[in-house]
Amino acid sequence: MVFPVLALCLALSGGSTDGSDVTVQLDTAEFSLLFRLPFGSHTRMFLQEVTKACVVNERNGLGDSPENIVIQKCSLFKPVAQSALLVPSTGLDPATRDPEFQWLSRYRCAPPQEAGSPTLRDWNSAPGTWPACGTIGGGRYPSHKKRWGLEQVLPQGAGSVLFRGGAKAQTNFRLAEVARGGVAEWGRHARGGRRYEELEEAGREMSAAAGSRERDSAGGSNFNNSRLNEKGLLVDQSSGGQDKPESLLPRQNKSKSEITDMVRSSTITVSNKAHMLSMQKFGLRDTIVKSHLIQKEEDYTYVQNFRFFVGTYNVNGQSPKECLRPWLSHGIQAPDVYCVGFQELDLSKEAFFFHDTPKEEEWFKAVSEGLHPDAKYAKVKLIRLVGIMLLLYVKQEHAAYISEVEAETVGTGIMGRMGNKGGVAIRFQLHNTSICVVNSHLAAHTEEYERRNQDYKDICSRMQFCQVDPSLPPLTINKHDVILWLGDLNYRIEELDVEKVKKLIEEKAFQTLYAYDQLKIQVAAKTVFEGFTEGELTFQPTYKYDTGSDDWDTSEKCRAPAWCDRVLWKGKNINQLSYQSHMALKTSDHKPVSSVFDIGVRVINEELYRKTLEEIVRSLDKMENANIPSVCLSKREFCFQNVKYMQLQVESFTIHNGQVPCQFEFINKPGENSFCKQWLSANPSKGFLLPDSDIEIELELFVNKTTATKLNSGEDKIEDILVLHLEGGKDYFLSVSGNYLPSCFGSPIHTLCYMREPILDLPLETVSELTLMPVQTEDDGSRLEKPMEIPKELWMMVDYLYRNAIQQVGCG
């Protein structure tokens, strides 16, 4: 189908936090689609595929023609509509191959069909199969002449986009009401299943046992659980409907106007500058180049400070009841990066055994609303393990320099594996500096400090991040330039009773109290957090308070106050600007803690990088050239004079090796079965040479009855070229020439019968003609004179034997 009008517009969403960073509006004369896509390589590939399917008709010229495709471009995190490119077009090019969207192949599946339901082929078949639908790249989209209005609330649920060839992209095509109205939100999600009650429940139990869950993990949206909604879109019903557990129903009914899913994997996060070192793989050479670039990093980078906000809050299973700005943004400059961690997000049994909890989106929304109002932020990653959640935001202008984003979880709770305790971590590359942020919730109770130590060690040993190059080993936490560790570490104050602790707090004798802090004692003993640094504790302990007040715990247990919530760091060029608790927030029995850092990040100077890379490549080329095997040959041309039948002739030459060990061998020429002709041999024909060593090669020429016939007739000559090959080096060519003296040996008897003169006295043309001549009969009318009865050579031999053999001793 050809669209008479097609407009593809790119813009940016407004608001303080961009859940999605690229808004794409696709207009035709019949319908309008609005997409919200996460920034990254997959979005760019999607737009490139759509653009490639369009016809560029230069005859129409550029202008405001309704038949133009309008592609409005803007930088990824810059003001909207900086420039517009008008591409004349009559629609989608029928001659252009439909976009295959090969990068979505890992999400493809082939679910069984329900009775009476259309097959994937039906969806992509001839026009008219489904009314009010148009073909885009072989898929089907609903056609409505009115724009899907912003006031319209679209039903939501995990869905699918069908592409050419029946491939179904499991992209959780969620239709949600967002702040600016109904928008098709494109994000990856981990829900779906064919038999909800069985598979979903089993999946939840397995996930709880594994102790991990990542919001952006790819999952399968099931075709059987999908139906057409009132707008004609294919919507997966597996995440909603009557089969949904009642505990999760409030989440479905909750308005998520400001919440968008921009959780991205590292395969989507691409930064040109941050990936300057990600060159094509050339094996060992590529490894050497990267190694030299790392060694010379200071030659092409400079250190630039970025402001990091690191916050941790144990919310005791509560929902947000107050604004988080006093914690996240009050009294500070707008940070470049936010790292916000929560513990005990949800203490219910459902949160422990099931994938989802409504508290996740509640706190995500609260954090998004509490970010600094003077800047716009993009959410880079969200990772949650039961009640432990970590959020990473960056300023929009820095998002293009974020790359290699990965997130992992480690459960250390029940049986040492469950997710009620443990850690979550996000690692990423900011410009040319690798950063790892860890949020952990360690074992509770004052006497369990050794268990806390073991939890820390388990997180460090089991937390491993996959690298972009799958051939490389996974990265551990300590393999990063900067490590930020936050969370409810649960280390308590020991050897002091509750009243003594409270008295020291009233006197603000924090340093005296700090001497009894378990974490300080364990770090000094080098049992945990070796190499980490913590700022001075100038605030009162953050645990335990009566919920909703600033009063210490008055419950029956009457817990002693303790600095459970901490922030530590490890790395170079890190300057802590503040480290404090926030007493204004009273939602939990903990107080939130924040720390602001200036962290020096290495930024690449592209011109210096290019020069450094050129120097490394030149040096490597020189080194490679110096290590290419090279030899000297004492002789390359060999001439064998007057070669006779069954008489061996030998020519020799010497191979002198240079400074690189080498292996040599005579190799076959193209189309030949041997490296030399039958009458020639080389000894040795292959071998190994140590540096500065010599070897003598003998070329032996020997003509026997097998090779003599062709040499006699001139069909073959003493001419050959030998190819001496050096492994990893070049080839050397040796020329062999000479002349052969024809003889009766090797000549056919019937040919010798025509030779009345010695064969050496006959012209070569005559010998060749007689040798190739077939056996003649008496009446064949040949122009040649009548041959002899027997060859003269044979008659002479018999005559000699007749006259001389009787004289031999023993004959008679």
C-alpha positions, 0 to 999 in steps of 0.5 A: 500500500502506498500512503499519499502523505507520510510525515515522520516527526521527531521531538522531545517530551517536556517535563522535568524527567523524560521517561522516554527521550524521543517522541515520533509522530507518524502521520498519513492521510488516514491515521496518525501514530505517536510513539515514545521511544527510549534513546539508543541504537534500537530507536535509531535503527527503527527510524532508519529502517522506516526512512529507507523504505521511502522513495526520494523523488527528486523531480518533485523538488523540496518544499511544502508539498503534501506529498513530501515526507517531513522528517523533523530532526533534533539532537537527542537531548536538545531543544525540539525541532532544530532543523527540518529535512523535507524529502519529496516522496510519493509514499513507501517505495514498492521496489525497496525491500521491506524493513526486516528489523533483524535486530528484533529477531531475538524476541520472535516466537511462534505461538500456537494459534487459537481456533478461528484466530487469524494467523501471522500470515493473515495479518500480513496478507493481501489488503482488505483482510482487515478493514481500516488497516494499512501496511507499514513494512509488511505489518498492520496498523489501524487507520483512523482519519481522526488523530488519536486525541490527547484527551483519550485514555487508551487501554494498556497492556503488553502487546506486540507489533507484527513486522514483515514475514510474520515476525512479532516484536516482543516490545511490550507495545504499551498504550498508556495515558501519559502526561501529554495524553495517549501515547504509544509507549515502546519499552521492553517488559518481562511479562506474558505467558500462555497459561497465566495461572500456571506459567506466571505462577511458576515463573514468579516462584522461580524468580523469587528463588533466584532472588532477582528481577530486572525491569528491562528483561526481555519477555514473551508477550503471547499471541494467544492472550492478545485481542483487538481492542476498540481501536483495532490494535493488537493488545496482549491481555496477559498482564490484565483482566480477570485472571489478575491477582487481586493484590495487583489490581490497584496497580492496573487501576492506578493512573501513571500519567507522569510515569514512563518506562525508559529502562534500557539495556546496554545493547540500546545505550550507545554513545559515539564518544564513549564508544570511541574505543569500541573498534572492529575486532581484529583479534590480537592487533585490536587487543594491542591497540586497546591496551596501548590506548589505556596506557596512554589515556592521559595523553588524550583525555582531561578530567572534568568534574561531574556532580553526583547525588547518592541517596539511600532510604529504607522505607520500611514497606511504606508508600510515599506520603510526603514530597522527597525534595527535602532529601533529593534537591533542597539546598544543592545545585542540580546534580549531573547524576542521581543514584537513588537507592531504596530498601524494604520497598515492600515487606508483603509476602506478595512482594517476596514471591511475585514479580511486581509490586505497586510500591515500585512505581509509587516510589519511582514517581515520587523520586521523579517528582523530587528531582532538582527542578532546575534541570531535566533528567533522563532515567537510565536504569531501574533495577529491583530485587524484591525490596531493594531498588536502585534508580539511575538518572542523568541530565539530558545533556550527558545522556549521549555520553552514557554507554555500556549500561548493565545491571545485576542482582545478588540475593543473600537472604534466606538460604544465602540466595533469596532476595529479602537481603542482598544487593543490586548494582548498575554499572555504566561508562560515563565518557571514558570512566567506568562507574559502578553503583551498588545498593545493598541491604545486609543482614540485620541484628546487632550480633550478626556483624559476621553475617553482614561481612559475609553478605558483603563478600558474597555480593562482591564475588557473585556480582558480575556484569557481561561485557559488550564483547562476549569473548571477554570475561565478565566484570566484577565490582572492583574492576571499575574506576569509581565505585559508589556503595550505598544502602542499609548496611545494618551495622550497629553500635556495640558495647553501649547500652541504649541510654548511653547511646542516646545520651551521647547523641544528645551531647552530639558526641558523634565521634565518641559514639562512632568509635563503637560503630561496627562498620568502623571496627570491621573496616579497620580490621580489613574484613569488609570494604577494603579500600573504601572511604566514608565521610565523617559522620556529623549527623545523628544515627538514622535508625530507629525512629517511631514512624511519623516522628523524630522520636527514638524507638519506643516499641517493646524491642526498643532498638538502640540508635545506629548508623545503619544507612551509609554511603562509601566510595572507592576510586580516584578524583572523588571529592565528597561535598556533603554527607547528611541525614534528612530529619524532615522525612518521617515516613519510615523508621529510618531517615534518608541519607544523602551524599553529594560528590564531585567526581573527576571523569575522564573526557576524551579530546577527539583531536588528541585521541586521533593523534594518539591512535595514529601514533599507536597504529604507526608504532604497531605497523612498524613493530609488525613489519619488523616481526615479519619473517624475512630471509635471504636466498643465495641464488634464485636462478638455476640452469641445468645444462645438457641433462641426460637420461638417468644422470642426476644433476644437483644445484644448491642454494642457501637460505639465511634467516633474519631476526624472526623465527620462520617456517618455510615450505615450497607450495603448489602453484594454482591448479597444480598438484605438486610444487615442482615437475616430476623430474625435479625435487627439493631437499628439504622441501620444508623446515623451520629456521631459528633467528640468524640461522642458515639451511642449504637446499638441494635441487635435484634433477633426474630424468627417468623412463617416466619423464623422458618421453615428453622431454624427447618429444619436446612436449616438456622442457626443463623449465619450472618455477618454484614458490618458496613460502614463509609462514606469516611472510612473503613468497620467493620465486625460484626459476629453473631452466636447462636443456635436455639431450634426447636419447633413444631411452624413453622413445617408442620402438616404432618411432626409433624404426623411422630414425636412420640417424642418431636422435641427437642429429635430428631436428627437434621438430622431426623427433617430436613429429615421429614421437607423436606419430601413431603406429603406421600400417603398410598400406596407409599411404604414408608419405614417410619412407619405409621404416626399418624392421627393427630400430638400429639401436636395438640391432647394434645392441644385439650385434654387440652381444652376439660378438662379445657375449661369448667371450664373457667368463661363465658364458657358453 
